């Protein structure tokens, strides 16, 4: 089974690369999108890097001005991305992908009275920083162990489970010492700081859709079968195959962005 998965992954990666090459060749305005996107995201990336250089994260208590600067840079970058549509309607798909990548940060920066709300809990976040950082360190260590444990790449399901544990660890720490409201705010503060969070959200949504579709198809197909006739396992195999391809494509996209 291992060789089959590797072969499927190899085919998917080749197919993905061919599609990107064809798109860039056929449409000049698409071929420059990545470079223009990088320019647009420069203000946000610069501000985010400045926070990382200080060894702090939003959920470990940065000053309110840092949050304001991050959201301001983010809004500037996103406005620039939206403006890339001008003169190139074909970019709508790529722009929609970029926008969904920042759903969590967009949610954070549009919270009413964000800076006042954050200021109320900033000191408590800072006091619990060591424990929250320990949660993050454990998440990184566990992820690395999963990725190096076998010859095959870790499944997205495994990585997302580890991310959920990390989220629970931080939230429990904050809820115990800073209160319920601060813990709820932690959900929004953690996700923008960890790249995998958006990917896990999308993966769960797509997986649920596939499972729902498969379940519906099975239910409809069995309406035409006798009760004694066993359900054909091919539907399950097809579902598992497409879930495997989905994981490979998403992991490949994470590593190339």
MIDOSE-1310 file (N, C-alpha, C; in nm, 2 decimals, decimal comma, always signed):
residues 257
xxxx	+0,08/-0,12/+0,00/+0,00/+0,00/+0,00/+0,09/+0,13/+0,00; +0,20/+0,11/+0,06/+0,29/+0,23/+0,07/+0,34/+0,28/-0,06; +0,37/+0,18/-0,15/+0,42/+0,22/-0,29/+0,30/+0,28/-0,37; +0,18/+0,23/-0,34/+0,06/+0,29/-0,41/+0,04/+0,44/-0,37
xxxx	+0,06/+0,47/-0,24/+0,04/+0,60/-0,20/+0,15/+0,69/-0,26; +0,27/+0,64/-0,26/+0,38/+0,72/-0,31/+0,36/+0,75/-0,46; +0,31/+0,65/-0,53/+0,29/+0,66/-0,67/+0,18/+0,77/-0,70; +0,07/+0,76/-0,62/-0,04/+0,85/-0,64/+0,01/+1,00/-0,61
xxxx	+0,09/+1,01/-0,50/+0,14/+1,14/-0,47/+0,23/+1,19/-0,57; +0,31/+1,11/-0,63/+0,40/+1,15/-0,74/+0,32/+1,20/-0,86; +0,22/+1,13/-0,90/+0,13/+1,17/-1,01/+0,06/+1,30/-0,98; +0,01/+1,32/-0,86/-0,06/+1,44/-0,82/+0,04/+1,56/-0,83
xxxx	+0,16/+1,55/-0,78/+0,25/+1,66/-0,78/+0,29/+1,70/-0,93; +0,31/+1,60/-1,01/+0,34/+1,62/-1,15/+0,22/+1,70/-1,22; +0,10/+1,65/-1,19/-0,02/+1,71/-1,25/-0,04/+1,85/-1,21; -0,01/+1,87/-1,08/-0,03/+2,01/-1,02/+0,08/+2,10/-1,09
xxxx	+0,20/+2,06/-1,10/+0,30/+2,14/-1,17/+0,27/+2,17/-1,31; +0,22/+2,07/-1,38/+0,18/+2,09/-1,52/+0,07/+2,20/-1,53; -0,03/+2,19/-1,45/-0,14/+2,29/-1,45/-0,09/+2,43/-1,42; +0,00/+2,45/-1,33/+0,06/+2,58/-1,30/+0,14/+2,63/-1,41
xxxx	+0,21/+2,54/-1,48/+0,30/+2,59/-1,59/+0,21/+2,63/-1,71; +0,10/+2,55/-1,74/+0,01/+2,59/-1,84/-0,06/+2,72/-1,82; -0,10/+2,74/-1,70/-0,17/+2,87/-1,66/-0,08/+2,98/-1,68; +0,05/+2,97/-1,64/+0,14/+3,08/-1,65/+0,17/+3,11/-1,80
xxxx	+0,18/+3,00/-1,88/+0,22/+3,02/-2,02/+0,10/+3,08/-2,10; -0,02/+3,04/-2,07/-0,13/+3,09/-2,15/-0,18/+3,23/-2,11; -0,15/+3,27/-1,99/-0,20/+3,41/-1,95/-0,09/+3,48/-1,88; -0,03/+3,58/-1,95/+0,08/+3,66/-1,89/+0,05/+3,73/-1,76
xxxx	-0,08/+3,77/-1,74/-0,11/+3,84/-1,62/-0,11/+3,75/-1,50; -0,13/+3,62/-1,53/-0,13/+3,52/-1,42/+0,02/+3,49/-1,38; +0,11/+3,49/-1,48/+0,25/+3,46/-1,45/+0,32/+3,56/-1,36; +0,26/+3,68/-1,35/+0,33/+3,78/-1,26/+0,26/+3,79/-1,13
xxxx	+0,15/+3,71/-1,11/+0,07/+3,72/-0,98/+0,15/+3,70/-0,86; +0,23/+3,59/-0,86/+0,31/+3,56/-0,74/+0,40/+3,67/-0,69; +0,47/+3,73/-0,79/+0,56/+3,84/-0,76/+0,49/+3,96/-0,71; +0,38/+3,99/-0,77/+0,30/+4,11/-0,72/+0,24/+4,08/-0,59
xxxx	+0,19/+3,96/-0,57/+0,14/+3,92/-0,44/+0,24/+3,94/-0,33; +0,36/+3,90/-0,35/+0,47/+3,91/-0,26/+0,50/+4,06/-0,22; +0,49/+4,15/-0,32/+0,51/+4,29/-0,29/+0,39/+4,34/-0,21; +0,27/+4,29/-0,24/+0,15/+4,34/-0,16/+0,17/+4,29/-0,01
xxxx	+0,21/+4,17/+0,01/+0,22/+4,12/+0,14/+0,34/+4,16/+0,23; +0,43/+4,24/+0,16/+0,55/+4,28/+0,23/+0,52/+4,36/+0,36; +0,43/+4,46/+0,36/+0,40/+4,53/+0,49/+0,36/+4,44/+0,60; +0,27/+4,35/+0,57/+0,22/+4,25/+0,67/+0,33/+4,16/+0,72
xxxx	+0,40/+4,10/+0,62/+0,51/+4,01/+0,66/+0,62/+4,07/+0,74; +0,65/+4,20/+0,71/+0,75/+4,27/+0,78/+0,71/+4,29/+0,93; +0,58/+4,33/+0,95/+0,53/+4,35/+1,08/+0,52/+4,22/+1,16; +0,48/+4,11/+1,09/+0,47/+3,98/+1,16/+0,61/+3,93/+1,20
xxxx	+0,71/+3,96/+1,11/+0,85/+3,92/+1,14/+0,90/+3,99/+1,26; +0,87/+4,12/+1,27/+0,91/+4,21/+1,38/+0,86/+4,15/+1,52; +0,74/+4,10/+1,52/+0,68/+4,04/+1,64/+0,76/+3,91/+1,67; +0,79/+3,83/+1,57/+0,86/+3,71/+1,59/+1,00/+3,73/+1,64
xxxx	+1,06/+3,84/+1,59/+1,20/+3,87/+1,63/+1,21/+3,90/+1,78; +1,10/+3,95/+1,84/+1,09/+3,99/+1,98/+1,06/+3,87/+2,07; +1,04/+3,75/+2,00/+1,02/+3,63/+2,08/+0,88/+3,63/+2,14; +0,79/+3,71/+2,09/+0,65/+3,72/+2,15/+0,55/+3,67/+2,04
xxxx	+0,43/+3,64/+2,09/+0,32/+3,60/+2,00/+0,20/+3,68/+2,06; +0,10/+3,69/+1,98/-0,02/+3,76/+2,02/-0,08/+3,70/+2,15; -0,08/+3,57/+2,16/-0,14/+3,51/+2,28/-0,05/+3,51/+2,40; +0,07/+3,56/+2,39/+0,16/+3,57/+2,50/+0,18/+3,71/+2,55
xxxx	+0,10/+3,80/+2,50/+0,10/+3,94/+2,56/+0,19/+4,04/+2,50; +0,16/+4,09/+2,38/+0,24/+4,19/+2,32/+0,17/+4,33/+2,35; +0,24/+4,44/+2,33/+0,18/+4,56/+2,36/+0,07/+4,59/+2,26; -0,03/+4,68/+2,30/-0,14/+4,70/+2,22/-0,10/+4,77/+2,08
xxxx	+0,00/+4,86/+2,09/+0,05/+4,92/+1,97/+0,09/+4,82/+1,86; +0,15/+4,71/+1,91/+0,20/+4,61/+1,82/+0,08/+4,55/+1,75; -0,03/+4,52/+1,82/-0,15/+4,47/+1,76/-0,21/+4,56/+1,65; -0,21/+4,69/+1,69/-0,26/+4,79/+1,60/-0,18/+4,80/+1,47
xxxx	-0,04/+4,80/+1,48/+0,04/+4,80/+1,37/+0,03/+4,68/+1,28; +0,01/+4,56/+1,34/-0,01/+4,44/+1,27/-0,14/+4,44/+1,19; -0,25/+4,49/+1,25/-0,38/+4,49/+1,18/-0,37/+4,60/+1,07; -0,31/+4,71/+1,10/-0,30/+4,82/+1,00/-0,22/+4,77/+0,87
xxxx	-0,11/+4,70/+0,90/-0,03/+4,64/+0,79/-0,10/+4,54/+0,71; -0,18/+4,46/+0,78/-0,26/+4,35/+0,72/-0,37/+4,41/+0,63; -0,43/+4,52/+0,67/-0,54/+4,58/+0,59/-0,48/+4,64/+0,47; -0,36/+4,70/+0,48/-0,29/+4,76/+0,37/-0,26/+4,65/+0,26
xxxx	-0,20/+4,54/+0,31/-0,17/+4,43/+0,22/-0,29/+4,37/+0,15; -0,39/+4,35/+0,22/-0,51/+4,29/+0,17/-0,58/+4,38/+0,06; -0,58/+4,51/+0,09/-0,63/+4,61/-0,01/-0,55/+4,60/-0,14; -0,42/+4,59/-0,12/-0,33/+4,58/-0,24/-0,36/+4,45/-0,32
xxxx	-0,38/+4,34/-0,25/-0,42/+4,21/-0,31/-0,54/+4,22/-0,39; -0,65/+4,29/-0,33/-0,77/+4,31/-0,40/-0,76/+4,39/-0,53; -0,67/+4,49/-0,52/-0,65/+4,57/-0,64/-0,58/+4,50/-0,76; -0,52/+4,39/-0,73/-0,45/+4,31/-0,84/-0,55/+4,25/-0,94
xxxx	-0,68/+4,26/-0,90/-0,78/+4,21/-1,00/-0,79/+4,30/-1,12; -0,76/+4,43/-1,10/-0,78/+4,52/-1,21/-0,70/+4,48/-1,33; -0,76/+4,48/-1,44/-0,70/+4,45/-1,57/-0,67/+4,30/-1,59; -0,71/+4,21/-1,49/-0,68/+4,07/-1,50/-0,79/+3,99/-1,42
xxxx	-0,91/+3,98/-1,48/-1,02/+3,91/-1,41/-0,98/+3,76/-1,38; -0,89/+3,71/-1,46/-0,85/+3,57/-1,44/-0,79/+3,54/-1,30; -0,75/+3,65/-1,24/-0,68/+3,64/-1,11/-0,78/+3,62/-0,99; -0,91/+3,62/-1,02/-1,01/+3,61/-0,91/-0,99/+3,49/-0,83
xxxx	-0,96/+3,37/-0,89/-0,94/+3,25/-0,82/-0,82/+3,26/-0,73; -0,71/+3,30/-0,78/-0,59/+3,31/-0,69/-0,61/+3,41/-0,58; -0,68/+3,52/-0,60/-0,71/+3,62/-0,50/-0,80/+3,56/-0,39; -0,90/+3,49/-0,44/-0,99/+3,42/-0,34/-0,91/+3,33/-0,25
xxxx	-0,82/+3,26/-0,31/-0,73/+3,16/-0,23/-0,65/+3,24/-0,12; -0,59/+3,35/-0,16/-0,52/+3,44/-0,07/-0,61/+3,49/+0,04; -0,73/+3,53/+0,01/-0,82/+3,59/+0,11/-0,86/+3,48/+0,21; -0,89/+3,36/+0,16/-0,92/+3,26/+0,26/-0,81/+3,22/+0,35
xxxx	-0,69/+3,24/+0,30/-0,57/+3,21/+0,38/-0,56/+3,30/+0,50; -0,63/+3,41/+0,50/-0,62/+3,51/+0,61/-0,75/+3,53/+0,68; -0,84/+3,43/+0,67/-0,97/+3,44/+0,74/-0,96/+3,47/+0,89; -0,87/+3,40/+0,95/-0,85/+3,41/+1,10/-0,80/+3,55/+1,14
xxxx	-0,70/+3,60/+1,06/-0,65/+3,73/+1,09/-0,75/+3,84/+1,06; -0,83/+3,82/+0,96/-0,93/+3,92/+0,93/-1,04/+3,92/+1,04; -1,07/+3,80/+1,09/-1,16/+3,80/+1,21/-1,11/+3,87/+1,33; -0,98/+3,86/+1,35/-0,92/+3,93/+1,47/-0,92/+4,08/+1,45
xxxx	-0,88/+4,12/+1,33/-0,86/+4,27/+1,31/-1,00/+4,34/+1,29; -1,11/+4,27/+1,28/-1,24/+4,33/+1,27/-1,32/+4,32/+1,40; -1,26/+4,27/+1,51/-1,33/+4,26/+1,64/-1,36/+4,41/+1,69; -1,48/+4,44/+1,72/-1,51/+4,57/+1,77/-1,43/+4,60/+1,90
xxxx	-1,38/+4,72/+1,90/-1,30/+4,77/+2,02/-1,18/+4,67/+2,05; -1,12/+4,62/+1,94/-1,02/+4,52/+1,96/-0,91/+4,56/+2,06; -0,86/+4,68/+2,04/-0,74/+4,73/+2,11/-0,78/+4,74/+2,26; -0,90/+4,79/+2,29/-0,94/+4,81/+2,43/-0,96/+4,67/+2,49
xxxx	-1,02/+4,57/+2,42/-1,04/+4,44/+2,47/-0,91/+4,37/+2,49; -0,82/+4,38/+2,40/-0,69/+4,32/+2,42/-0,61/+4,38/+2,54; -0,62/+4,51/+2,55/-0,55/+4,57/+2,66/-0,60/+4,52/+2,80; -0,72/+4,48/+2,81/-0,78/+4,43/+2,93/-0,71/+4,30/+2,98
xxxx	-0,66/+4,22/+2,88/-0,61/+4,09/+2,92/-0,46/+4,08/+2,88; -0,40/+4,18/+2,83/-0,26/+4,18/+2,79/-0,17/+4,14/+2,90; -0,18/+4,19/+3,02/-0,09/+4,16/+3,13/-0,10/+4,01/+3,17; -0,23/+3,96/+3,17/-0,25/+3,82/+3,21/-0,19/+3,73/+3,11
xxxx	-0,20/+3,76/+2,98/-0,14/+3,69/+2,87/+0,01/+3,68/+2,90; +0,07/+3,79/+2,93/+0,21/+3,80/+2,95/+0,26/+3,72/+3,07; +0,18/+3,72/+3,18/+0,21/+3,64/+3,30/+0,21/+3,49/+3,27; +0,12/+3,45/+3,18/+0,11/+3,31/+3,15/+0,19/+3,27/+3,02
xxxx	+0,28/+3,36/+2,98/+0,36/+3,34/+2,86/+0,44/+3,21/+2,86; +0,51/+3,18/+2,97/+0,59/+3,07/+2,98/+0,51/+2,94/+2,96; +0,40/+2,93/+3,02/+0,31/+2,81/+3,00/+0,26/+2,80/+2,86; +0,22/+2,91/+2,80/+0,17/+2,91/+2,66/+0,28/+2,87/+2,56
xxxx	+0,40/+2,92/+2,59/+0,51/+2,89/+2,50/+0,55/+2,74/+2,52; +0,53/+2,69/+2,63/+0,56/+2,54/+2,65/+0,46/+2,46/+2,57; +0,34/+2,51/+2,56/+0,24/+2,44/+2,48/+0,28/+2,44/+2,33; +0,33/+2,55/+2,29/+0,38/+2,57/+2,15/+0,50/+2,48/+2,12
xxxx	+0,59/+2,48/+2,21/+0,71/+2,40/+2,20/+0,68/+2,25/+2,19; +0,58/+2,20/+2,27/+0,54/+2,06/+2,27/+0,48/+2,03/+2,13; +0,40/+2,13/+2,08/+0,34/+2,11/+1,95/+0,44/+2,09/+1,84; +0,54/+2,18/+1,84/+0,65/+2,17/+1,74/+0,73/+2,04/+1,75
xxxx	+0,76/+2,00/+1,88/+0,83/+1,87/+1,90/+0,75/+1,75/+1,85; +0,62/+1,75/+1,88/+0,54/+1,64/+1,84/+0,52/+1,63/+1,69; +0,51/+1,75/+1,63/+0,50/+1,75/+1,48/+0,62/+1,70/+1,42; +0,74/+1,74/+1,47/+0,86/+1,69/+1,41/+0,88/+1,54/+1,43
xxxx	+0,84/+1,49/+1,54/+0,84/+1,34/+1,57/+0,76/+1,27/+1,47; +0,63/+1,32/+1,45/+0,54/+1,25/+1,36/+0,60/+1,25/+1,22; +0,66/+1,36/+1,18/+0,71/+1,37/+1,04/+0,83/+1,29/+1,02; +0,91/+1,26/+1,12/+1,03/+1,18/+1,11/+1,02/+1,03/+1,15
xxxx	+0,90/+1,00/+1,20/+0,88/+0,86/+1,26/+0,88/+0,76/+1,15; +0,82/+0,79/+1,03/+0,82/+0,69/+0,92/+0,87/+0,75/+0,80; +0,89/+0,66/+0,70/+0,94/+0,70/+0,57/+0,84/+0,79/+0,49; +0,71/+0,76/+0,52/+0,60/+0,84/+0,45/+0,58/+0,97/+0,52
xxxx	+0,53/+1,07/+0,45/+0,50/+1,20/+0,51/+0,39/+1,19/+0,61; +0,39/+1,27/+0,72/+0,28/+1,26/+0,81/+0,15/+1,31/+0,74; +0,04/+1,25/+0,78/-0,09/+1,28/+0,72/-0,13/+1,42/+0,78; -0,21/+1,49/+0,70/-0,26/+1,62/+0,75/-0,35/+1,60/+0,87
xxxx	-0,42/+1,48/+0,87/-0,51/+1,45/+0,99/-0,42/+1,45/+1,12; -0,31/+1,38/+1,11/-0,22/+1,38/+1,23/-0,18/+1,52/+1,28; -0,13/+1,60/+1,18/-0,08/+1,73/+1,21/-0,19/+1,82/+1,27; -0,31/+1,81/+1,21/-0,42/+1,89/+1,26/-0,47/+1,85/+1,40
xxxx	-0,46/+1,72/+1,43/-0,49/+1,67/+1,57/-0,39/+1,73/+1,67; -0,26/+1,74/+1,63/-0,16/+1,80/+1,72/-0,19/+1,95/+1,74; -0,23/+2,01/+1,63/-0,26/+2,15/+1,64/-0,38/+2,18/+1,73; -0,48/+2,09/+1,73/-0,59/+2,10/+1,82/-0,55/+2,09/+1,96
xxxx	-0,46/+1,99/+1,99/-0,41/+1,97/+2,12/-0,34/+2,10/+2,17; -0,26/+2,16/+2,08/-0,19/+2,28/+2,12/-0,29/+2,39/+2,15; -0,39/+2,41/+2,07/-0,49/+2,51/+2,10/-0,56/+2,48/+2,24; -0,59/+2,36/+2,26/-0,65/+2,32/+2,39/-0,56/+2,35/+2,51
xxxx	-0,43/+2,33/+2,49/-0,33/+2,35/+2,59/-0,33/+2,50/+2,63; -0,32/+2,59/+2,53/-0,31/+2,73/+2,55/-0,44/+2,78/+2,61; -0,55/+2,74/+2,56/-0,68/+2,79/+2,60/-0,70/+2,75/+2,75; -0,67/+2,63/+2,79/-0,68/+2,58/+2,92/-0,60/+2,66/+3,02
xxxx	-0,48/+2,69/+2,98/-0,39/+2,77/+3,06/-0,44/+2,91/+3,08; -0,49/+2,98/+2,98/-0,55/+3,11/+2,99/-0,68/+3,11/+3,07; -0,77/+3,01/+3,04/-0,90/+3,01/+3,11/-0,88/+2,99/+3,26; -0,78/+2,91/+3,30/-0,76/+2,88/+3,44/-0,71/+3,01/+3,52
xxxx	-0,63/+3,09/+3,45/-0,57/+3,20/+3,52/-0,62/+3,34/+3,48; -0,68/+3,35/+3,36/-0,72/+3,48/+3,31/-0,87/+3,49/+3,29; -0,95/+3,38/+3,30/-1,09/+3,39/+3,29/-1,14/+3,34/+3,15; -1,28/+3,32/+3,15/-1,34/+3,26/+3,03/-1,33/+3,35/+2,91
xxxx	-1,35/+3,49/+2,93/-1,35/+3,58/+2,82/-1,21/+3,58/+2,75; -1,11/+3,58/+2,83/-0,97/+3,58/+2,78/-0,95/+3,46/+2,70; -1,00/+3,34/+2,75/-0,98/+3,21/+2,69/-1,04/+3,21/+2,55; -1,16/+3,27/+2,54/-1,23/+3,28/+2,41/-1,16/+3,37/+2,31
xxxx	-1,10/+3,47/+2,36/-1,02/+3,56/+2,28/-0,89/+3,48/+2,23; -0,84/+3,39/+2,31/-0,72/+3,32/+2,28/-0,74/+3,24/+2,15; -0,86/+3,19/+2,12/-0,89/+3,11/+2,00/-0,85/+3,20/+1,88; -0,89/+3,32/+1,88/-0,87/+3,41/+1,77/-0,72/+3,46/+1,76
xxxx	-0,66/+3,47/+1,88/-0,52/+3,51/+1,88/-0,42/+3,41/+1,84; -0,45/+3,28/+1,86/-0,35/+3,17/+1,83/-0,35/+3,14/+1,68; -0,47/+3,13/+1,62/-0,48/+3,09/+1,48/-0,40/+3,17/+1,38; -0,40/+3,30/+1,39/-0,32/+3,38/+1,29/-0,17/+3,36/+1,30
xxxx	-0,12/+3,31/+1,42/+0,02/+3,30/+1,44/+0,08/+3,16/+1,40; -0,01/+3,07/+1,36/+0,03/+2,94/+1,32/-0,02/+2,91/+1,18; +0,07/+2,89/+1,09/+0,03/+2,88/+0,94/-0,06/+2,76/+0,92; -0,05/+2,65/+0,99/-0,13/+2,53/+0,96/-0,27/+2,55/+1,00
xxxx	-0,31/+2,65/+1,08/-0,44/+2,66/+1,13/-0,55/+2,68/+1,02; -0,52/+2,77/+0,92/-0,61/+2,78/+0,81/-0,62/+2,66/+0,73; -0,51/+2,59/+0,71/-0,51/+2,47/+0,63/-0,60/+2,36/+0,69; -0,58/+2,35/+0,83/-0,66/+2,25/+0,90/-0,81/+2,28/+0,89
xxxx	-0,84/+2,41/+0,90/-0,99/+2,45/+0,89/-1,04/+2,41/+0,75; -0,97/+2,44/+0,65/-1,01/+2,40/+0,51/-1,02/+2,25/+0,49; -0,92/+2,18/+0,54/-0,91/+2,04/+0,53/-1,03/+1,97/+0,59; -1,07/+2,02/+0,71/-1,19/+1,96/+0,78/-1,32/+1,98/+0,70
xxxx	-1,33/+2,11/+0,65/-1,45/+2,14/+0,57/-1,46/+2,05/+0,45; -1,35/+2,04/+0,38/-1,35/+1,95/+0,25/-1,37/+1,81/+0,29; -1,31/+1,76/+0,40/-1,33/+1,62/+0,44/-1,47/+1,59/+0,47; -1,53/+1,69/+0,55/-1,68/+1,67/+0,58/-1,76/+1,66/+0,46
xxxx	-1,73/+1,75/+0,36/-1,81/+1,75/+0,24/-1,80/+1,62/+0,16; -1,67/+1,57/+0,15/-1,65/+1,44/+0,08/-1,73/+1,33/+0,16; -1,72/+1,32/+0,29/-1,78/+1,22/+0,37/-1,93/+1,23/+0,36; -1,98/+1,35/+0,36/-2,13/+1,37/+0,34/-2,18/+1,32/+0,21
xxxx	-2,10/+1,36/+0,10/-2,14/+1,32/-0,03/-2,13/+1,17/-0,05; -2,03/+1,11/+0,01/-2,01/+0,96/+0,00/-2,12/+0,89/+0,07; -2,16/+0,94/+0,19/-2,27/+0,88/+0,27/-2,40/+0,89/+0,20; -2,42/+1,01/+0,13/-2,55/+1,03/+0,06/-2,55/+0,93/-0,06
xxxx	-2,44/+0,91/-0,13/-2,43/+0,83/-0,25/-2,46/+0,68/-0,20; -2,40/+0,64/-0,09/-2,42/+0,51/-0,04/-2,56/+0,48/-0,01; -2,63/+0,58/+0,06/-2,76/+0,56/+0,10/-2,86/+0,55/-0,02; -2,83/+0,63/-0,12/-2,91/+0,62/-0,25/-2,89/+0,49/-0,32
xxxx	-2,77/+0,45/-0,32/-2,74/+0,32/-0,40/-2,80/+0,20/-0,33; -2,81/+0,20/-0,20/-2,86/+0,09/-0,13/-3,01/+0,08/-0,14; -3,08/+0,19/-0,18/-3,22/+0,19/-0,20/-3,26/+0,09/-0,31; -3,17/+0,06/-0,40/-3,20/-0,02/-0,52/-3,14/-0,16/-0,50
xxxx	-3,09/-0,19/-0,38/-3,03/-0,32/-0,35/-3,12/-0,39/-0,25; -3,11/-0,53/-0,25/-3,18/-0,60/-0,15/-3,11/-0,59/-0,01; -3,18/-0,62/+0,10/-3,12/-0,61/+0,23/-3,01/-0,71/+0,25; -3,02/-0,83/+0,18/-2,92/-0,93/+0,19/-2,79/-0,90/+0,12
xxxx	-2,80/-0,81/+0,02/-2,68/-0,79/-0,07/-2,58/-0,70/+0,01; -2,46/-0,74/+0,02/-2,36/-0,66/+0,09/-2,33/-0,53/+0,02; -2,30/-0,42/+0,09/-2,26/-0,29/+0,03/-2,13/-0,30/-0,04; -2,12/-0,26/-0,16/-1,99/-0,26/-0,23/-1,89/-0,17/-0,17
xxxx	-1,77/-0,22/-0,14/-1,67/-0,15/-0,07/-1,60/-0,05/-0,16; -1,62/-0,06/-0,29/-1,55/+0,03/-0,39/-1,58/+0,17/-0,36; -1,70/+0,21/-0,31/-1,73/+0,35/-0,28/-1,64/+0,40/-0,17; -1,62/+0,31/-0,07/-1,53/+0,35/+0,04/-1,38/+0,37/-0,01
xxxx	-1,34/+0,28/-0,10/-1,21/+0,29/-0,15/-1,19/+0,42/-0,23; -1,29/+0,45/-0,31/-1,28/+0,58/-0,39/-1,27/+0,70/-0,30; -1,35/+0,70/-0,19/-1,35/+0,81/-0,09/-1,21/+0,82/-0,03; -1,15/+0,71/+0,01/-1,02/+0,71/+0,07/-0,92/+0,76/-0,02
xxxx	-0,93/+0,71/-0,15/-0,83/+0,76/-0,25/-0,83/+0,91/-0,27; -0,95/+0,97/-0,28/-0,96/+1,11/-0,30/-0,92/+1,19/-0,18; -0,94/+1,13/-0,06/-0,90/+1,20/+0,07/-0,74/+1,20/+0,07; -0,68/+1,08/+0,02/-0,54/+1,07/+0,02/-0,48/+1,18/-0,08
xxxx	-0,54/+1,19/-0,20/-0,49/+1,29/-0,29/-0,51/+1,43/-0,24; -0,62/+1,45/-0,17/-0,64/+1,59/-0,11/-0,53/+1,62/-0,01; -0,49/+1,53/+0,08/-0,39/+1,55/+0,18/-0,26/+1,58/+0,11; -0,22/+1,50/+0,01/-0,10/+1,52/-0,06/-0,09/+1,65/-0,13
xxxx	-0,19/+1,70/-0,19/-0,20/+1,83/-0,26/-0,18/+1,94/-0,16; -0,26/+1,93/-0,05/-0,25/+2,04/+0,05/-0,11/+2,05/+0,11; -0,05/+1,93/+0,15/+0,08/+1,93/+0,21/+0,18/+1,99/+0,11; +0,17/+1,95/-0,02/+0,26/+2,00/-0,12/+0,24/+2,15/-0,14
xxxx	+0,12/+2,20/-0,13/+0,09/+2,35/-0,14/+0,15/+2,42/-0,02; +0,14/+2,36/+0,11/+0,20/+2,42/+0,22/+0,35/+2,44/+0,21; +0,42/+2,34/+0,16/+0,56/+2,34/+0,15/+0,62/+2,43/+0,04; +0,53/+2,46/-0,06/+0,57/+2,55/-0,17/+0,53/+2,69/-0,16
x	+0,46/+2,73/-0,04/+0,42/+2,87/-0,02/+0,48/+2,92/+0,10
